[in-house]
Amino acid sequence: MAGVSRLAPSGTQRRSMSSWLSQLPHLTRRFFGAVSRRAPSSSDQAWALGFLRAGEAALWQRLGNADQRHSIEVARRFSADLSESPRDEMAGALLHDIGKVSVDLGTFGRVLATVVGPRTRSFRIYHDHEQIGIELLREAGSAAATLSLLDGTTQRVDALAALRRADNV
């Protein structure tokens, strides 16, 4: 792929113990949020879909309920953190984990993949979900601003930093 996501380390890099421990609060919240099968509210779904192009919306709707809820939470934090958050950047915030539609792991499989790293094909796909997502979004016709935010090449350093903060709460 042309770009390399700067949102998270490459799936092929091992996390140091201190890096992994620093992510523990975030990962714990994600785990307990993922256990619930509750769908986002219809108003939250409508809010999210209002930022997405048709191809993006089709991809977003393939996400599981927990991932949809997470994407909405991240996008709301992203928007609150910036004085200006254009539609294409909001789409990026909503779609930052879209590559996970290619991952056939349940909650516990994702936890295991996070802990042990990219040791199997499924775990490698999980660890590479950012790059996979960028490719899916290219194919879906996402705007250049959406893609550049997600691959880390955006000129809007404030937006990239806001997305990192919004996703790591």
TAGIFEN-V800866 format. One record per helix or strand of 3 or more residues. SS is the DSSP state (H for helix, E for strand). FROM is the first residue (numbers start at 1). TO is the last residue. If there is no record, write none. Layout:
# TAGIFEN-V800866
SS|FROM|TO, SS|FROM|TO
This chain:
# TAGIFEN-V800866
H|17|22, H|24|35, H|42|49, H|54|60, H|65|81, H|87|94, H|98|102, H|107|116, H|121|127, H|129|140, H|144|151, H|157|167
